[in-house]
Amino acid sequence: MKKRIFAFILIALMVTLSACTGKQTETTNASNTQVIKVAFNQPETHPQYKAMEHFGEQIFERTNGAYKIELYPNELLGPQRETVELVQTGAVGMSIVANSLVENFNKKFSILGLPYIYDSKDHQNAVFTDDAIVGELFKSTADKGFTVLTAFHAGVRNVYTNKPINTPDDLKGLKIRIMESDTNVKMMRYMGGVGTPMAQSEVYTATQSGVIDGGENNELIYAHMKHYEVAKYYSYTQHLMIPDLLIINQDIYNGMSEEHRAIFDEEIKNATVLELDLWEVDAEIAKKTAEENGAEFVYPDIKLFQENVKPLHEELTQDPEFKELYDNIRAKAEIIKN
C-alpha cells in the first residue's frame, strides 16, 4: 500500500512539474530540444502555416534537434495584438502578425505597406530577403523585446464591388471597406473612392445591405468568405501588398549560438520564398472557386491609380530615414528588371 501511495505521489509531482515548464526558454526533459511556440491567427491550410511547417522541419534537422517549432493556428494562443505582448515577455516564442502592429514600435515599418511601392510579388520578395534593405529595420525592435525574422507575402489587395473598376473615376462615390488606418483612408481617396474602416467579419452583410459598396482584399479572402456573392466584380487594382511579419522573442534569439542563429536566418529566407510559391497556388484555386460561383475578374491598367497615389508617397517619406528605405525598395525594382 505504501509503495502505491508513493507511486501516486511521484506521478502527481511529475505532472505538476510538467505543467510548470511552459516558459519558452526551458527545454524538454527527454532531450536538449528547446520548444518554440509560434502563434498564428489563420488555419493550417494557409500558405504561411505550410511555409512555417517546412521551416520547423529544417530547423529541427539542421540544428540536430536543438530547436523544435510548434505551430498554434486559429488564434489558439490569442489574437495577433495580444501575441505581440506574449512574444515580448517570452510566454510565446514567435508570432506571425500584421505589419501595422509592428508600426506601433517603429513607424518606419509603414513604408513596407505603402500602396504601389512594389511592382510585383517577386519585387516584394526580393526586398524581404535582402538584408541590405531590411536587415537593420528588422533588428530595430530589439529593445522592445523582439526581432523581426522576416516579412511574408500576404497577398495582393484588389477592389471588389458590383461594377467593374477600370479607372479612378469608376470608384467615385463608392464606399469601400478598408483596414483601419489614416494611410488607408487617404489611399482610397486618392484612388477615387471613399475608404470605410470596418471589421472584415462585417463586410459581407454590410455590402449585402448597401452600407458599403464593396471591399478590397486578396483572392483568398474574397473566395473563402464568399464575398463574390455580394460583390460580383473583382478588379485587379493591385494597390497593396502589405506583409505579415514573423517576430521572435529577443532573449531566445540572443540565446542562440552563432551557428544556430545563422541557420535560423538562412532557413527563414528559404521559407519566405516558399511561402510566396504556395500563395500563388492557393490564389489560383481561390480565383477558380470564385469564377465557378459567378465572379468576374477585371484587369484595369493600374497606371492611373499609381499616379494618383504619388502624393501619399511624398507625404509619408518626408523623414530622411523613411525616404532612404523607400528609395532602396524602389531601386530593387530596377535591379530586378535588369
C-alpha positions as CSV (number, residue, x, y, z in Angstrom):
1,M,0.0,0.0,0.0
2,K,2.8,2.4,0.9
3,K,4.5,1.7,-2.4
4,R,1.3,2.5,-4.3
5,I,0.8,5.8,-2.3
6,F,4.4,6.7,-3.0
7,A,4.0,6.0,-6.7
8,F,0.8,8.1,-6.9
9,I,2.6,11.0,-5.2
10,L,5.5,10.7,-7.6
11,I,3.2,10.7,-10.6
12,A,1.3,13.7,-9.3
13,L,4.6,15.5,-8.7
14,M,5.8,14.8,-12.2
15,V,2.5,16.1,-13.7
16,T,2.9,19.3,-11.6
17,L,6.4,19.8,-12.7
18,S,5.4,19.2,-16.3
19,A,2.7,21.9,-16.1
20,C,5.3,24.4,-14.9
21,T,7.5,24.0,-17.9
22,G,5.5,26.3,-20.2
23,K,8.2,29.0,-20.5
24,Q,9.8,29.2,-23.9
25,T,13.4,29.2,-22.7
26,E,13.1,25.8,-21.0
27,T,14.0,22.5,-22.6
28,T,12.3,19.2,-22.6
29,N,13.4,16.5,-20.0
30,A,13.7,13.9,-22.8
31,S,16.4,15.8,-24.7
32,N,18.1,19.2,-25.1
33,T,15.4,20.3,-27.5
34,Q,14.1,23.8,-27.0
35,V,10.5,24.1,-28.0
36,I,9.5,27.4,-29.6
37,K,5.7,28.0,-29.7
38,V,4.5,30.0,-32.8
39,A,1.2,31.9,-32.6
40,F,-0.8,32.2,-35.8
41,N,-4.3,33.5,-36.5
42,Q,-5.0,31.6,-39.7
43,P,-5.8,27.8,-40.3
44,E,-3.4,25.0,-41.2
45,T,-4.3,25.4,-44.8
46,H,-2.8,28.9,-45.1
47,P,0.4,29.3,-47.1
48,Q,2.2,30.9,-44.2
49,Y,1.4,27.9,-41.9
50,K,2.7,25.5,-44.6
51,A,5.9,27.5,-45.0
52,M,6.4,27.6,-41.3
53,E,5.9,23.8,-41.1
54,H,8.7,23.4,-43.6
55,F,10.8,25.9,-41.7
56,G,10.3,23.9,-38.5
57,E,11.3,20.6,-40.1
58,Q,14.5,22.2,-41.5
59,I,15.4,23.9,-38.1
60,F,15.0,20.6,-36.2
61,E,17.1,18.7,-38.7
62,R,19.8,21.2,-39.2
63,T,20.3,22.0,-35.5
64,N,20.3,18.3,-34.7
65,G,17.2,18.6,-32.6
66,A,18.3,21.7,-30.6
67,Y,15.1,23.5,-31.6
68,K,11.6,22.4,-32.3
69,I,9.0,24.7,-33.8
70,E,5.4,24.1,-32.5
71,L,2.7,25.9,-34.5
72,Y,-0.6,27.0,-32.9
73,P,-3.1,28.1,-35.7
74,N,-6.5,29.7,-35.5
75,E,-5.6,32.1,-32.7
76,L,-5.2,29.3,-30.2
77,L,-2.6,31.5,-28.4
78,G,-4.7,34.6,-28.8
79,P,-5.3,37.4,-31.4
80,Q,-2.4,39.0,-33.1
81,R,-2.2,42.1,-30.9
82,E,-2.0,40.1,-27.7
83,T,0.6,37.7,-29.1
84,V,3.0,40.6,-29.7
85,E,3.0,41.2,-26.0
86,L,3.3,37.4,-25.3
87,V,6.4,37.3,-27.5
88,Q,7.9,40.3,-25.7
89,T,7.5,38.6,-22.4
90,G,8.7,35.2,-23.6
91,A,5.4,33.5,-22.9
92,V,5.3,32.7,-26.6
93,G,8.4,32.3,-28.7
94,M,7.3,33.6,-32.1
95,S,4.2,35.0,-33.8
96,I,3.1,36.0,-37.2
97,V,1.5,39.4,-37.0
98,A,0.3,42.2,-39.3
99,N,2.8,44.8,-40.3
100,S,0.6,47.6,-38.9
101,L,1.1,46.1,-35.3
102,V,4.9,46.5,-35.6
103,E,4.5,50.0,-36.9
104,N,3.4,50.9,-33.3
105,F,7.0,50.2,-32.3
106,N,8.8,51.8,-35.3
107,K,6.8,53.9,-37.7
108,K,9.4,53.2,-40.4
109,F,7.7,49.8,-41.0
110,S,4.8,51.8,-42.5
111,I,7.0,52.1,-45.7
112,L,6.7,48.4,-46.2
113,G,2.9,48.8,-46.5
114,L,2.7,51.7,-48.9
115,P,0.3,51.4,-51.8
116,Y,2.1,50.6,-55.1
117,I,5.6,50.6,-53.5
118,Y,6.2,47.1,-55.1
119,D,6.0,46.5,-58.8
120,S,5.3,42.8,-58.4
121,K,5.2,39.9,-55.9
122,D,8.8,39.0,-57.0
123,H,9.9,42.5,-56.3
124,Q,8.4,42.4,-52.8
125,N,10.0,39.0,-52.1
126,A,13.4,40.3,-53.3
127,V,13.1,43.2,-50.8
128,F,12.1,40.9,-47.9
129,T,15.1,38.6,-48.4
130,D,17.7,41.4,-48.9
131,D,19.4,42.2,-45.6
132,A,20.9,45.3,-47.1
133,I,17.4,46.8,-47.4
134,V,15.5,45.4,-44.4
135,G,18.2,44.0,-42.1
136,E,18.6,47.0,-39.8
137,L,14.9,47.7,-39.8
138,F,14.0,44.1,-38.7
139,K,16.5,44.4,-35.8
140,S,15.3,47.9,-34.8
141,T,12.7,46.5,-32.3
142,A,15.3,44.5,-30.3
143,D,15.0,47.0,-27.4
144,K,11.2,46.3,-27.4
145,G,11.8,42.6,-26.7
146,F,11.6,41.1,-30.1
147,T,13.2,40.9,-33.5
148,V,11.5,40.6,-36.9
149,L,12.8,37.4,-38.7
150,T,11.1,38.0,-42.0
151,A,8.2,39.6,-43.8
152,F,5.8,37.2,-45.5
153,H,3.8,37.9,-48.6
154,A,0.1,38.3,-47.6
155,G,-1.5,38.6,-50.9
156,V,-2.2,41.4,-53.4
157,R,-5.2,43.5,-52.4
158,N,-7.7,44.4,-55.1
159,V,-11.1,46.2,-55.1
160,Y,-14.3,44.2,-55.4
161,T,-17.8,45.6,-55.9
162,N,-20.8,45.2,-58.1
163,K,-19.4,47.1,-61.1
164,P,-16.1,46.8,-62.9
165,I,-13.4,49.2,-61.8
166,N,-11.1,50.3,-64.7
167,T,-10.2,53.9,-63.7
168,P,-10.3,56.1,-60.6
169,D,-13.5,57.6,-62.0
170,D,-15.2,54.2,-61.6
171,L,-14.6,54.4,-57.9
172,K,-16.0,57.8,-57.5
173,G,-18.5,57.9,-54.6
174,L,-18.2,54.2,-53.8
175,K,-17.7,53.2,-50.2
176,I,-15.0,50.6,-50.0
177,R,-14.2,48.7,-46.8
178,I,-10.5,49.3,-45.8
179,M,-8.3,48.4,-42.9
180,E,-8.4,50.9,-40.1
181,S,-5.6,53.4,-40.6
182,D,-5.3,57.0,-41.7
183,T,-3.0,56.0,-44.5
184,N,-5.6,53.6,-46.0
185,V,-8.3,56.3,-45.8
186,K,-6.1,58.6,-47.7
187,M,-5.1,55.9,-50.2
188,M,-8.7,55.1,-51.1
189,R,-9.5,58.8,-51.5
190,Y,-6.5,59.2,-53.9
191,M,-7.7,56.1,-55.8
192,G,-11.1,57.7,-56.3
193,G,-13.3,56.0,-53.7
194,V,-14.3,56.5,-50.1
195,G,-12.5,54.4,-47.5
196,T,-14.7,52.9,-44.8
197,P,-12.9,51.2,-41.9
198,M,-14.7,48.1,-40.8
199,A,-14.0,44.7,-39.3
200,Q,-13.5,42.0,-42.0
201,S,-16.3,39.9,-40.5
202,E,-18.8,42.6,-41.3
203,V,-18.0,43.1,-44.9
204,Y,-20.4,40.5,-46.3
205,T,-23.6,41.8,-44.6
206,A,-22.5,45.5,-45.0
207,T,-22.1,45.0,-48.7
208,Q,-25.3,43.0,-49.0
209,S,-27.3,45.7,-47.2
210,G,-25.8,48.6,-49.1
211,V,-23.9,50.1,-46.1
212,I,-20.8,49.8,-48.2
213,D,-20.3,49.2,-51.9
214,G,-17.6,46.5,-51.6
215,G,-14.2,45.7,-50.2
216,E,-10.6,45.3,-51.0
217,N,-8.6,42.2,-50.3
218,N,-6.7,39.2,-51.8
219,E,-8.3,36.4,-53.7
220,L,-8.2,34.0,-50.7
221,I,-10.3,36.3,-48.5
222,Y,-12.7,37.1,-51.4
223,A,-13.3,33.4,-52.1
224,H,-13.2,31.9,-48.6
225,M,-15.6,34.4,-47.2
226,K,-17.8,34.2,-50.2
227,H,-17.7,37.9,-50.9
228,Y,-18.4,37.0,-54.6
229,E,-22.0,36.5,-53.6
230,V,-22.4,40.2,-52.8
231,A,-19.7,41.8,-55.0
232,K,-19.5,40.1,-58.4
233,Y,-16.6,42.1,-59.9
234,Y,-13.1,41.6,-58.6
235,S,-10.9,44.3,-60.2
236,Y,-7.1,43.9,-60.1
237,T,-6.2,47.4,-58.9
238,Q,-3.2,45.8,-57.2
239,H,-2.9,48.7,-54.8
240,L,-1.5,47.0,-51.7
241,M,0.9,44.2,-50.8
242,I,1.0,44.7,-47.0
243,P,3.2,42.0,-45.5
244,D,2.8,39.9,-42.3
245,L,5.8,39.8,-40.0
246,L,7.3,36.9,-38.2
247,I,8.6,38.1,-34.8
248,I,10.8,36.2,-32.3
249,N,11.4,36.8,-28.6
250,Q,14.7,38.7,-28.3
251,D,16.1,36.6,-25.4
252,I,15.5,33.4,-27.4
253,Y,17.2,34.9,-30.5
254,N,20.1,36.2,-28.4
255,G,20.5,32.9,-26.6
256,M,21.2,31.0,-29.8
257,S,24.8,30.1,-30.8
258,E,26.1,31.9,-33.8
259,E,25.8,28.7,-35.8
260,H,22.1,28.2,-34.9
261,R,21.2,31.8,-35.4
262,A,22.8,31.6,-38.9
263,I,20.7,28.5,-39.6
264,F,17.5,30.3,-38.5
265,D,18.3,33.3,-40.7
266,E,19.0,31.2,-43.7
267,E,16.0,28.9,-43.4
268,I,13.6,31.7,-42.8
269,K,14.7,33.3,-46.1
270,N,14.0,29.9,-47.7
271,A,10.6,29.8,-46.1
272,T,9.8,33.3,-47.3
273,V,10.4,32.3,-50.9
274,L,8.5,29.0,-50.4
275,E,5.5,30.9,-48.9
276,L,5.1,33.1,-52.0
277,D,5.1,30.0,-54.2
278,L,2.5,28.4,-52.0
279,W,0.4,31.6,-52.1
280,E,0.4,31.6,-55.8
281,V,-1.1,28.2,-56.0
282,D,-3.8,28.9,-53.4
283,A,-4.7,32.2,-55.0
284,E,-5.3,30.4,-58.3
285,I,-7.5,27.9,-56.6
286,A,-9.5,30.7,-54.8
287,K,-9.9,32.5,-58.1
288,K,-11.3,29.4,-59.8
289,T,-13.7,28.9,-56.9
290,A,-15.0,32.5,-57.2
291,E,-15.3,32.2,-61.0
292,E,-17.3,29.0,-60.6
293,N,-19.7,30.9,-58.4
294,G,-20.3,33.7,-60.9
295,A,-17.5,36.2,-60.1
296,E,-15.9,38.2,-62.9
297,F,-12.3,39.3,-62.8
298,V,-11.4,42.7,-64.3
299,Y,-7.9,43.8,-65.3
300,P,-7.6,47.6,-65.4
301,D,-4.5,49.5,-66.4
302,I,-3.2,50.5,-63.0
303,K,-1.0,53.4,-64.1
304,L,-3.7,55.9,-63.4
305,F,-4.1,54.6,-59.8
306,Q,-0.3,54.6,-59.3
307,E,-0.1,58.2,-60.5
308,N,-3.0,59.3,-58.2
309,V,-1.3,57.9,-55.0
310,K,2.0,59.6,-55.6
311,P,1.2,62.5,-53.2
312,L,0.7,59.9,-50.4
313,H,4.2,58.6,-51.1
314,E,5.6,62.1,-50.9
315,E,3.7,62.8,-47.7
316,L,5.0,59.7,-45.9
317,T,8.6,59.9,-47.0
318,Q,9.4,63.4,-45.6
319,D,11.7,61.8,-42.9
320,P,15.2,61.2,-44.5
321,E,15.3,57.7,-43.0
322,F,11.9,56.8,-44.3
323,K,12.9,58.2,-47.7
324,E,16.1,56.1,-47.7
325,L,14.2,52.9,-47.1
326,Y,11.6,53.9,-49.8
327,D,14.4,54.6,-52.3
328,N,16.1,51.3,-51.6
329,I,12.9,49.4,-52.2
330,R,12.2,51.2,-55.4
331,A,15.8,50.7,-56.6
332,K,15.4,47.0,-56.1
333,A,12.6,47.0,-58.7
334,E,15.0,48.4,-61.3
335,I,17.6,45.8,-60.4
336,I,15.1,43.0,-61.0
337,K,14.0,44.5,-64.3
338,N,17.6,44.5,-65.5
